[in-house]
């Protein structure tokens, strides 16, 4: 029979479950894998616990670690729908200068450090910084206020399943699809142009300084430098409504246009479902 751990370390605010496990492993001088096998032998990895922990597993862990199962669940992403997991990084991308506990060993990892939709700290509201980079980038500072609205829209969608006429996270994926600029640029530079650039014109100039750009609808996590522009773009489209999505269809071409139209039409169709309850209230 597996024994309950005699000492349980208190989790830090917003700490990730795998981080909490790793700190326990360091305390008991064992590997995180050994700690996982002792506490939850059925779990394939710490990443799996972070993403897919269920109530039964949370109860099991709570008994081993003498903690409330709801507290265990709050350290995971179990409240976030699986399609949104693509916005959760595999490793910390950012940190808050106010909340970063660099004197701890090992350093705790916050859930918010993996969120691909945040530019501010969910604990203190301070600006996030890319790990390994201390100086803020000023490429899109003029869009910061509207980007904060976009951040709230995406966070409400991801963490609380709350949105207005469509999913802001789905809008973000659409804005990362490629577009055809007019007039066509010289050379082989079409990869630089995204639908987002039709909403945030400054994006094209900043992209002109890039040698590569890997984010796409399937991998939508942007660096903080570009995330401000994406959040602002989402807020603009959400505020403008479905007609703006129809307008953006004209900025795509060929197979890409077919995909964009298919996905955007699907989101536009949801507006009828969203409006129906409101219409019923008026009858």
DABELWO-V557134 format. One line per field, one symbol per residue. ss: DSSP state (h for helix, s for strand, l for the rest). phi: phi as a letter, one per 20 degrees, with the letter a starting at -180 (. if undefined). psi: psi as a letter, one per 30 degrees, with the letter a starting at -180 (. if undefined). A space follows every 10 residues. Layout:
BEGIN
ss = ???
phi = ???
psi = ???
END
This chain:
BEGIN
ss = llllllllll llllslhhhh hhhhhhhlll lhhhhhhhhl lllllhhhhh hhllhhhhhh hhhhhlllhh hhhhllllll lhhhhhhsll lllsssllll llllllllls hhhhslllls llllllssss llllllllll hhhhhhhhhh hhhhhhhhhh lllllllhhh hhhhhllsll lllllllllh hhlslhhhhl lhhhhhhlll lllllsllsl lllhhhhhhh hhhhhhhhhh lhhhhhhhhl lllhhhhhhh hhhhhhhhhh hhhhhhhhhh hhl
phi = .fefffcdef ffgmffgfff ffffgffelc fgffffffeb ffffafgfff ecfdffffff ffffdlbfff ffffeddfed fggeffedfe bgdbbdffdf dfeebfffde gffdfeddcc ffednffecf fncdefedfc ffdfffffff ffgfffffec ldbeeaegff fgfffeffcd fcfffemddf ffecggffed gfffffffee ebbegbgfce eefggefgff ffffffffff ngffffffgf edbmgfffff ffffffffff fffffggfff fef
psi = kkkkkfkkkk klkgkkeeee eeeeeeeghl leeeeeeeei ffkfleeeee egkleeeeee eeeeghlkee eeefgagffk keffffgjlf lkfllkeefk iffljlkkkl efffkggkfl kfefglklkk kgkfklkgeh ffgeefeeee eeeeeeeefg hklcfljeee eeeefflllj lklkllaigf ffkleeffei ffeeeefffk fljfklefig jllfefeeee eeeeeeeeef aeeeeeefef glkbeeeeee eeeeeeeeff eeeefeeeee ff.
END
